[in-house]
Amino acid sequence: SWVIWITFARNLFKDASGLAFDDAGDPTAYLWVHLALAVTSFILGTAVGVIGLRGVRANARA
């Protein structure tokens, strides 16, 4: 999840097709929605990773 969304976020800010930024260079709704998706994915991915790591550590101690 992190690799995919980090790559997507980088490409989003380099976008030259007019989806992320309009002709004046202002951010569009497309940028904001996809940025919110990326941030949410980062948070959820980190939470799942932390829970998984804690589970693995607890299992190793048992």
mmCIF file of the N, C-alpha and C atoms, coordinates in Angstrom:
data_MODEL
# 
_entry.id   MODEL 
# 
loop_
_atom_site.group_PDB 
_atom_site.id 
_atom_site.type_symbol 
_atom_site.label_atom_id 
_atom_site.label_alt_id 
_atom_site.label_comp_id 
_atom_site.label_asym_id 
_atom_site.label_entity_id 
_atom_site.label_seq_id 
_atom_site.pdbx_PDB_ins_code 
_atom_site.Cartn_x 
_atom_site.Cartn_y 
_atom_site.Cartn_z 
_atom_site.occupancy 
_atom_site.B_iso_or_equiv 
_atom_site.pdbx_formal_charge 
_atom_site.auth_seq_id 
_atom_site.auth_comp_id 
_atom_site.auth_asym_id 
_atom_site.auth_atom_id 
_atom_site.pdbx_PDB_model_num 
ATOM 1   N N  . SER A 1 1  ? 0.829   -1.189  0.000   1.00 0.00 ? 1  SER A N  1 
ATOM 2   C CA . SER A 1 1  ? 0.000   0.000   0.000   1.00 0.00 ? 1  SER A CA 1 
ATOM 3   C C  . SER A 1 1  ? 0.879   1.262   0.000   1.00 0.00 ? 1  SER A C  1 
ATOM 4   N N  . TRP A 1 2  ? 1.903   1.253   0.853   1.00 0.00 ? 2  TRP A N  1 
ATOM 5   C CA . TRP A 1 2  ? 2.776   2.425   0.915   1.00 0.00 ? 2  TRP A CA 1 
ATOM 6   C C  . TRP A 1 2  ? 3.490   2.664   -0.409  1.00 0.00 ? 2  TRP A C  1 
ATOM 7   N N  . VAL A 1 3  ? 4.011   1.615   -1.007  1.00 0.00 ? 3  VAL A N  1 
ATOM 8   C CA . VAL A 1 3  ? 4.764   1.775   -2.262  1.00 0.00 ? 3  VAL A CA 1 
ATOM 9   C C  . VAL A 1 3  ? 3.851   2.303   -3.363  1.00 0.00 ? 3  VAL A C  1 
ATOM 10  N N  . ILE A 1 4  ? 2.677   1.735   -3.466  1.00 0.00 ? 4  ILE A N  1 
ATOM 11  C CA . ILE A 1 4  ? 1.747   2.138   -4.525  1.00 0.00 ? 4  ILE A CA 1 
ATOM 12  C C  . ILE A 1 4  ? 1.320   3.586   -4.352  1.00 0.00 ? 4  ILE A C  1 
ATOM 13  N N  . TRP A 1 5  ? 0.879   3.962   -3.154  1.00 0.00 ? 5  TRP A N  1 
ATOM 14  C CA . TRP A 1 5  ? 0.349   5.310   -2.958  1.00 0.00 ? 5  TRP A CA 1 
ATOM 15  C C  . TRP A 1 5  ? 1.437   6.380   -2.932  1.00 0.00 ? 5  TRP A C  1 
ATOM 16  N N  . ILE A 1 6  ? 2.641   6.039   -2.472  1.00 0.00 ? 6  ILE A N  1 
ATOM 17  C CA . ILE A 1 6  ? 3.737   7.021   -2.526  1.00 0.00 ? 6  ILE A CA 1 
ATOM 18  C C  . ILE A 1 6  ? 4.077   7.323   -3.984  1.00 0.00 ? 6  ILE A C  1 
ATOM 19  N N  . THR A 1 7  ? 4.143   6.285   -4.799  1.00 0.00 ? 7  THR A N  1 
ATOM 20  C CA . THR A 1 7  ? 4.399   6.483   -6.223  1.00 0.00 ? 7  THR A CA 1 
ATOM 21  C C  . THR A 1 7  ? 3.280   7.296   -6.864  1.00 0.00 ? 7  THR A C  1 
ATOM 22  N N  . PHE A 1 8  ? 2.046   6.959   -6.535  1.00 0.00 ? 8  PHE A N  1 
ATOM 23  C CA . PHE A 1 8  ? 0.913   7.686   -7.094  1.00 0.00 ? 8  PHE A CA 1 
ATOM 24  C C  . PHE A 1 8  ? 0.941   9.155   -6.668  1.00 0.00 ? 8  PHE A C  1 
ATOM 25  N N  . ALA A 1 9  ? 1.224   9.416   -5.392  1.00 0.00 ? 9  ALA A N  1 
ATOM 26  C CA . ALA A 1 9  ? 1.263   10.804  -4.904  1.00 0.00 ? 9  ALA A CA 1 
ATOM 27  C C  . ALA A 1 9  ? 2.351   11.605  -5.612  1.00 0.00 ? 9  ALA A C  1 
ATOM 28  N N  . ARG A 1 10 ? 3.515   10.992  -5.796  1.00 0.00 ? 10 ARG A N  1 
ATOM 29  C CA . ARG A 1 10 ? 4.587   11.675  -6.527  1.00 0.00 ? 10 ARG A CA 1 
ATOM 30  C C  . ARG A 1 10 ? 4.145   12.023  -7.944  1.00 0.00 ? 10 ARG A C  1 
ATOM 31  N N  . ASN A 1 11 ? 3.560   11.040  -8.605  1.00 0.00 ? 11 ASN A N  1 
ATOM 32  C CA . ASN A 1 11 ? 3.098   11.265  -9.978  1.00 0.00 ? 11 ASN A CA 1 
ATOM 33  C C  . ASN A 1 11 ? 1.963   12.276  -10.035 1.00 0.00 ? 11 ASN A C  1 
ATOM 34  N N  . LEU A 1 12 ? 1.141   12.298  -9.013  1.00 0.00 ? 12 LEU A N  1 
ATOM 35  C CA . LEU A 1 12 ? 0.028   13.244  -8.954  1.00 0.00 ? 12 LEU A CA 1 
ATOM 36  C C  . LEU A 1 12 ? 0.536   14.684  -8.944  1.00 0.00 ? 12 LEU A C  1 
ATOM 37  N N  . PHE A 1 13 ? 1.586   14.944  -8.176  1.00 0.00 ? 13 PHE A N  1 
ATOM 38  C CA . PHE A 1 13 ? 2.116   16.307  -8.102  1.00 0.00 ? 13 PHE A CA 1 
ATOM 39  C C  . PHE A 1 13 ? 2.936   16.687  -9.329  1.00 0.00 ? 13 PHE A C  1 
ATOM 40  N N  . LYS A 1 14 ? 3.381   15.696  -10.107 1.00 0.00 ? 14 LYS A N  1 
ATOM 41  C CA . LYS A 1 14 ? 4.095   15.968  -11.359 1.00 0.00 ? 14 LYS A CA 1 
ATOM 42  C C  . LYS A 1 14 ? 3.150   16.005  -12.553 1.00 0.00 ? 14 LYS A C  1 
ATOM 43  N N  . ASP A 1 15 ? 1.853   15.829  -12.317 1.00 0.00 ? 15 ASP A N  1 
ATOM 44  C CA . ASP A 1 15 ? 0.863   15.695  -13.381 1.00 0.00 ? 15 ASP A CA 1 
ATOM 45  C C  . ASP A 1 15 ? 0.885   16.884  -14.338 1.00 0.00 ? 15 ASP A C  1 
ATOM 46  N N  . ALA A 1 16 ? 0.953   16.570  -15.615 1.00 0.00 ? 16 ALA A N  1 
ATOM 47  C CA . ALA A 1 16 ? 0.930   17.613  -16.642 1.00 0.00 ? 16 ALA A CA 1 
ATOM 48  C C  . ALA A 1 16 ? -0.305  17.487  -17.531 1.00 0.00 ? 16 ALA A C  1 
ATOM 49  N N  . SER A 1 17 ? -1.187  16.543  -17.202 1.00 0.00 ? 17 SER A N  1 
ATOM 50  C CA . SER A 1 17 ? -2.348  16.301  -18.060 1.00 0.00 ? 17 SER A CA 1 
ATOM 51  C C  . SER A 1 17 ? -3.512  17.244  -17.768 1.00 0.00 ? 17 SER A C  1 
ATOM 52  N N  . GLY A 1 18 ? -3.440  17.983  -16.678 1.00 0.00 ? 18 GLY A N  1 
ATOM 53  C CA . GLY A 1 18 ? -4.519  18.892  -16.333 1.00 0.00 ? 18 GLY A CA 1 
ATOM 54  C C  . GLY A 1 18 ? -5.531  18.310  -15.354 1.00 0.00 ? 18 GLY A C  1 
ATOM 55  N N  . LEU A 1 19 ? -5.316  17.086  -14.919 1.00 0.00 ? 19 LEU A N  1 
ATOM 56  C CA . LEU A 1 19 ? -6.239  16.494  -13.948 1.00 0.00 ? 19 LEU A CA 1 
ATOM 57  C C  . LEU A 1 19 ? -6.019  17.049  -12.545 1.00 0.00 ? 19 LEU A C  1 
ATOM 58  N N  . ALA A 1 20 ? -4.780  17.098  -12.094 1.00 0.00 ? 20 ALA A N  1 
ATOM 59  C CA . ALA A 1 20 ? -4.480  17.524  -10.727 1.00 0.00 ? 20 ALA A CA 1 
ATOM 60  C C  . ALA A 1 20 ? -4.428  19.045  -10.584 1.00 0.00 ? 20 ALA A C  1 
ATOM 61  N N  . PHE A 1 21 ? -4.010  19.716  -11.626 1.00 0.00 ? 21 PHE A N  1 
ATOM 62  C CA . PHE A 1 21 ? -3.893  21.174  -11.596 1.00 0.00 ? 21 PHE A CA 1 
ATOM 63  C C  . PHE A 1 21 ? -4.550  21.747  -12.842 1.00 0.00 ? 21 PHE A C  1 
ATOM 64  N N  . ASP A 1 22 ? -5.246  22.857  -12.657 1.00 0.00 ? 22 ASP A N  1 
ATOM 65  C CA . ASP A 1 22 ? -5.890  23.474  -13.825 1.00 0.00 ? 22 ASP A CA 1 
ATOM 66  C C  . ASP A 1 22 ? -4.875  24.328  -14.583 1.00 0.00 ? 22 ASP A C  1 
ATOM 67  N N  . ASP A 1 23 ? -5.332  25.039  -15.592 1.00 0.00 ? 23 ASP A N  1 
ATOM 68  C CA . ASP A 1 23 ? -4.431  25.831  -16.434 1.00 0.00 ? 23 ASP A CA 1 
ATOM 69  C C  . ASP A 1 23 ? -3.714  26.940  -15.671 1.00 0.00 ? 23 ASP A C  1 
ATOM 70  N N  . ALA A 1 24 ? -4.332  27.424  -14.600 1.00 0.00 ? 24 ALA A N  1 
ATOM 71  C CA . ALA A 1 24 ? -3.718  28.477  -13.788 1.00 0.00 ? 24 ALA A CA 1 
ATOM 72  C C  . ALA A 1 24 ? -2.746  27.908  -12.757 1.00 0.00 ? 24 ALA A C  1 
ATOM 73  N N  . GLY A 1 25 ? -2.659  26.574  -12.667 1.00 0.00 ? 25 GLY A N  1 
ATOM 74  C CA . GLY A 1 25 ? -1.767  25.946  -11.702 1.00 0.00 ? 25 GLY A CA 1 
ATOM 75  C C  . GLY A 1 25 ? -2.410  25.698  -10.345 1.00 0.00 ? 25 GLY A C  1 
ATOM 76  N N  . ASP A 1 26 ? -3.717  25.951  -10.259 1.00 0.00 ? 26 ASP A N  1 
ATOM 77  C CA . ASP A 1 26 ? -4.423  25.719  -8.994  1.00 0.00 ? 26 ASP A CA 1 
ATOM 78  C C  . ASP A 1 26 ? -4.833  24.256  -8.881  1.00 0.00 ? 26 ASP A C  1 
ATOM 79  N N  . PRO A 1 27 ? -4.809  23.716  -7.655  1.00 0.00 ? 27 PRO A N  1 
ATOM 80  C CA . PRO A 1 27 ? -5.214  22.321  -7.469  1.00 0.00 ? 27 PRO A CA 1 
ATOM 81  C C  . PRO A 1 27 ? -6.695  22.117  -7.790  1.00 0.00 ? 27 PRO A C  1 
ATOM 82  N N  . THR A 1 28 ? -7.004  20.966  -8.350  1.00 0.00 ? 28 THR A N  1 
ATOM 83  C CA . THR A 1 28 ? -8.385  20.638  -8.694  1.00 0.00 ? 28 THR A CA 1 
ATOM 84  C C  . THR A 1 28 ? -8.962  19.684  -7.650  1.00 0.00 ? 28 THR A C  1 
ATOM 85  N N  . ALA A 1 29 ? -10.253 19.414  -7.782  1.00 0.00 ? 29 ALA A N  1 
ATOM 86  C CA . ALA A 1 29 ? -10.906 18.461  -6.875  1.00 0.00 ? 29 ALA A CA 1 
ATOM 87  C C  . ALA A 1 29 ? -10.284 17.079  -7.020  1.00 0.00 ? 29 ALA A C  1 
ATOM 88  N N  . TYR A 1 30 ? -9.859  16.735  -8.213  1.00 0.00 ? 30 TYR A N  1 
ATOM 89  C CA . TYR A 1 30 ? -9.195  15.447  -8.460  1.00 0.00 ? 30 TYR A CA 1 
ATOM 90  C C  . TYR A 1 30 ? -7.976  15.300  -7.551  1.00 0.00 ? 30 TYR A C  1 
ATOM 91  N N  . LEU A 1 31 ? -7.172  16.343  -7.460  1.00 0.00 ? 31 LEU A N  1 
ATOM 92  C CA . LEU A 1 31 ? -5.985  16.303  -6.601  1.00 0.00 ? 31 LEU A CA 1 
ATOM 93  C C  . LEU A 1 31 ? -6.387  16.100  -5.156  1.00 0.00 ? 31 LEU A C  1 
ATOM 94  N N  . TRP A 1 32 ? -7.345  16.873  -4.657  1.00 0.00 ? 32 TRP A N  1 
ATOM 95  C CA . TRP A 1 32 ? -7.733  16.799  -3.254  1.00 0.00 ? 32 TRP A CA 1 
ATOM 96  C C  . TRP A 1 32 ? -8.321  15.441  -2.889  1.00 0.00 ? 32 TRP A C  1 
ATOM 97  N N  . VAL A 1 33 ? -9.157  14.905  -3.752  1.00 0.00 ? 33 VAL A N  1 
ATOM 98  C CA . VAL A 1 33 ? -9.769  13.603  -3.476  1.00 0.00 ? 33 VAL A CA 1 
ATOM 99  C C  . VAL A 1 33 ? -8.701  12.513  -3.439  1.00 0.00 ? 33 VAL A C  1 
ATOM 100 N N  . HIS A 1 34 ? -7.813  12.516  -4.415  1.00 0.00 ? 34 HIS A N  1 
ATOM 101 C CA . HIS A 1 34 ? -6.796  11.475  -4.462  1.00 0.00 ? 34 HIS A CA 1 
ATOM 102 C C  . HIS A 1 34 ? -5.725  11.663  -3.383  1.00 0.00 ? 34 HIS A C  1 
ATOM 103 N N  . LEU A 1 35 ? -5.481  12.880  -2.994  1.00 0.00 ? 35 LEU A N  1 
ATOM 104 C CA . LEU A 1 35 ? -4.572  13.119  -1.881  1.00 0.00 ? 35 LEU A CA 1 
ATOM 105 C C  . LEU A 1 35 ? -5.187  12.605  -0.576  1.00 0.00 ? 35 LEU A C  1 
ATOM 106 N N  . ALA A 1 36 ? -6.487  12.814  -0.395  1.00 0.00 ? 36 ALA A N  1 
ATOM 107 C CA . ALA A 1 36 ? -7.182  12.281  0.785   1.00 0.00 ? 36 ALA A CA 1 
ATOM 108 C C  . ALA A 1 36 ? -7.151  10.754  0.788   1.00 0.00 ? 36 ALA A C  1 
ATOM 109 N N  . LEU A 1 37 ? -7.338  10.144  -0.370  1.00 0.00 ? 37 LEU A N  1 
ATOM 110 C CA . LEU A 1 37 ? -7.249  8.682   -0.469  1.00 0.00 ? 37 LEU A CA 1 
ATOM 111 C C  . LEU A 1 37 ? -5.849  8.185   -0.102  1.00 0.00 ? 37 LEU A C  1 
ATOM 112 N N  . ALA A 1 38 ? -4.830  8.873   -0.578  1.00 0.00 ? 38 ALA A N  1 
ATOM 113 C CA . ALA A 1 38 ? -3.455  8.469   -0.289  1.00 0.00 ? 38 ALA A CA 1 
ATOM 114 C C  . ALA A 1 38 ? -3.153  8.592   1.197   1.00 0.00 ? 38 ALA A C  1 
ATOM 115 N N  . VAL A 1 39 ? -3.543  9.697   1.806   1.00 0.00 ? 39 VAL A N  1 
ATOM 116 C CA . VAL A 1 39 ? -3.285  9.903   3.236   1.00 0.00 ? 39 VAL A CA 1 
ATOM 117 C C  . VAL A 1 39 ? -4.023  8.856   4.073   1.00 0.00 ? 39 VAL A C  1 
ATOM 118 N N  . THR A 1 40 ? -5.279  8.590   3.720   1.00 0.00 ? 40 THR A N  1 
ATOM 119 C CA . THR A 1 40 ? -6.050  7.572   4.434   1.00 0.00 ? 40 THR A CA 1 
ATOM 120 C C  . THR A 1 40 ? -5.382  6.213   4.283   1.00 0.00 ? 40 THR A C  1 
ATOM 121 N N  . SER A 1 41 ? -4.919  5.897   3.102   1.00 0.00 ? 41 SER A N  1 
ATOM 122 C CA . SER A 1 41 ? -4.251  4.624   2.878   1.00 0.00 ? 41 SER A CA 1 
ATOM 123 C C  . SER A 1 41 ? -2.957  4.533   3.682   1.00 0.00 ? 41 SER A C  1 
ATOM 124 N N  . PHE A 1 42 ? -2.201  5.624   3.753   1.00 0.00 ? 42 PHE A N  1 
ATOM 125 C CA . PHE A 1 42 ? -0.976  5.633   4.556   1.00 0.00 ? 42 PHE A CA 1 
ATOM 126 C C  . PHE A 1 42 ? -1.299  5.334   6.019   1.00 0.00 ? 42 PHE A C  1 
ATOM 127 N N  . ILE A 1 43 ? -2.318  6.004   6.542   1.00 0.00 ? 43 ILE A N  1 
ATOM 128 C CA . ILE A 1 43 ? -2.678  5.832   7.948   1.00 0.00 ? 43 ILE A CA 1 
ATOM 129 C C  . ILE A 1 43 ? -3.150  4.408   8.223   1.00 0.00 ? 43 ILE A C  1 
ATOM 130 N N  . LEU A 1 44 ? -4.050  3.911   7.381   1.00 0.00 ? 44 LEU A N  1 
ATOM 131 C CA . LEU A 1 44 ? -4.555  2.552   7.580   1.00 0.00 ? 44 LEU A CA 1 
ATOM 132 C C  . LEU A 1 44 ? -3.447  1.515   7.385   1.00 0.00 ? 44 LEU A C  1 
ATOM 133 N N  . GLY A 1 45 ? -2.611  1.702   6.386   1.00 0.00 ? 45 GLY A N  1 
ATOM 134 C CA . GLY A 1 45 ? -1.503  0.779   6.158   1.00 0.00 ? 45 GLY A CA 1 
ATOM 135 C C  . GLY A 1 45 ? -0.532  0.749   7.315   1.00 0.00 ? 45 GLY A C  1 
ATOM 136 N N  . THR A 1 46 ? -0.248  1.909   7.879   1.00 0.00 ? 46 THR A N  1 
ATOM 137 C CA . THR A 1 46 ? 0.638   1.978   9.032   1.00 0.00 ? 46 THR A CA 1 
ATOM 138 C C  . THR A 1 46 ? 0.002   1.290   10.243  1.00 0.00 ? 46 THR A C  1 
ATOM 139 N N  . ALA A 1 47 ? -1.280  1.538   10.473  1.00 0.00 ? 47 ALA A N  1 
ATOM 140 C CA . ALA A 1 47 ? -1.976  0.911   11.606  1.00 0.00 ? 47 ALA A CA 1 
ATOM 141 C C  . ALA A 1 47 ? -1.983  -0.607  11.471  1.00 0.00 ? 47 ALA A C  1 
ATOM 142 N N  . VAL A 1 48 ? -2.292  -1.107  10.293  1.00 0.00 ? 48 VAL A N  1 
ATOM 143 C CA . VAL A 1 48 ? -2.302  -2.560  10.073  1.00 0.00 ? 48 VAL A CA 1 
ATOM 144 C C  . VAL A 1 48 ? -0.894  -3.125  10.243  1.00 0.00 ? 48 VAL A C  1 
ATOM 145 N N  . GLY A 1 49 ? 0.103   -2.426  9.753   1.00 0.00 ? 49 GLY A N  1 
ATOM 146 C CA . GLY A 1 49 ? 1.485   -2.866  9.909   1.00 0.00 ? 49 GLY A CA 1 
ATOM 147 C C  . GLY A 1 49 ? 1.910   -2.923  11.361  1.00 0.00 ? 49 GLY A C  1 
ATOM 148 N N  . VAL A 1 50 ? 1.536   -1.919  12.137  1.00 0.00 ? 50 VAL A N  1 
ATOM 149 C CA . VAL A 1 50 ? 1.877   -1.902  13.565  1.00 0.00 ? 50 VAL A CA 1 
ATOM 150 C C  . VAL A 1 50 ? 1.177   -3.041  14.291  1.00 0.00 ? 50 VAL A C  1 
ATOM 151 N N  . ILE A 1 51 ? -0.100  -3.245  14.005  1.00 0.00 ? 51 ILE A N  1 
ATOM 152 C CA . ILE A 1 51 ? -0.842  -4.345  14.632  1.00 0.00 ? 51 ILE A CA 1 
ATOM 153 C C  . ILE A 1 51 ? -0.203  -5.689  14.259  1.00 0.00 ? 51 ILE A C  1 
ATOM 154 N N  . GLY A 1 52 ? 0.139   -5.865  13.001  1.00 0.00 ? 52 GLY A N  1 
ATOM 155 C CA . GLY A 1 52 ? 0.782   -7.103  12.560  1.00 0.00 ? 52 GLY A CA 1 
ATOM 156 C C  . GLY A 1 52 ? 2.125   -7.314  13.216  1.00 0.00 ? 52 GLY A C  1 
ATOM 157 N N  . LEU A 1 53 ? 2.930   -6.280  13.312  1.00 0.00 ? 53 LEU A N  1 
ATOM 158 C CA . LEU A 1 53 ? 4.240   -6.377  13.957  1.00 0.00 ? 53 LEU A CA 1 
ATOM 159 C C  . LEU A 1 53 ? 4.097   -6.735  15.430  1.00 0.00 ? 53 LEU A C  1 
ATOM 160 N N  . ARG A 1 54 ? 3.125   -6.116  16.091  1.00 0.00 ? 54 ARG A N  1 
ATOM 161 C CA . ARG A 1 54 ? 2.888   -6.448  17.498  1.00 0.00 ? 54 ARG A CA 1 
ATOM 162 C C  . ARG A 1 54 ? 2.447   -7.901  17.658  1.00 0.00 ? 54 ARG A C  1 
ATOM 163 N N  . GLY A 1 55 ? 1.635   -8.383  16.720  1.00 0.00 ? 55 GLY A N  1 
ATOM 164 C CA . GLY A 1 55 ? 1.198   -9.777  16.752  1.00 0.00 ? 55 GLY A CA 1 
ATOM 165 C C  . GLY A 1 55 ? 2.350   -10.746 16.563  1.00 0.00 ? 55 GLY A C  1 
ATOM 166 N N  . VAL A 1 56 ? 3.233   -10.438 15.620  1.00 0.00 ? 56 VAL A N  1 
ATOM 167 C CA . VAL A 1 56 ? 4.390   -11.285 15.372  1.00 0.00 ? 56 VAL A CA 1 
ATOM 168 C C  . VAL A 1 56 ? 5.309   -11.313 16.596  1.00 0.00 ? 56 VAL A C  1 
ATOM 169 N N  . ARG A 1 57 ? 5.527   -10.151 17.182  1.00 0.00 ? 57 ARG A N  1 
ATOM 170 C CA . ARG A 1 57 ? 6.371   -10.091 18.384  1.00 0.00 ? 57 ARG A CA 1 
ATOM 171 C C  . ARG A 1 57 ? 5.745   -10.859 19.541  1.00 0.00 ? 57 ARG A C  1 
ATOM 172 N N  . ALA A 1 58 ? 4.450   -10.716 19.735  1.00 0.00 ? 58 ALA A N  1 
ATOM 173 C CA . ALA A 1 58 ? 3.766   -11.430 20.824  1.00 0.00 ? 58 ALA A CA 1 
ATOM 174 C C  . ALA A 1 58 ? 3.824   -12.934 20.587  1.00 0.00 ? 58 ALA A C  1 
ATOM 175 N N  . ASN A 1 59 ? 3.679   -13.349 19.345  1.00 0.00 ? 59 ASN A N  1 
ATOM 176 C CA . ASN A 1 59 ? 3.727   -14.767 19.015  1.00 0.00 ? 59 ASN A CA 1 
ATOM 177 C C  . ASN A 1 59 ? 5.128   -15.330 19.236  1.00 0.00 ? 59 ASN A C  1 
ATOM 178 N N  . ALA A 1 60 ? 6.148   -14.532 18.953  1.00 0.00 ? 60 ALA A N  1 
ATOM 179 C CA . ALA A 1 60 ? 7.530   -14.981 19.127  1.00 0.00 ? 60 ALA A CA 1 
ATOM 180 C C  . ALA A 1 60 ? 7.860   -15.139 20.607  1.00 0.00 ? 60 ALA A C  1 
ATOM 181 N N  . ARG A 1 61 ? 7.262   -14.317 21.461  1.00 0.00 ? 61 ARG A N  1 
ATOM 182 C CA . ARG A 1 61 ? 7.516   -14.407 22.901  1.00 0.00 ? 61 ARG A CA 1 
ATOM 183 C C  . ARG A 1 61 ? 6.789   -15.585 23.543  1.00 0.00 ? 61 ARG A C  1 
ATOM 184 N N  . ALA A 1 62 ? 5.687   -15.984 22.939  1.00 0.00 ? 62 ALA A N  1 
ATOM 185 C CA . ALA A 1 62 ? 4.860   -17.044 23.542  1.00 0.00 ? 62 ALA A CA 1 
ATOM 186 C C  . ALA A 1 62 ? 5.431   -18.429 23.348  1.00 0.00 ? 62 ALA A C  1 
# 
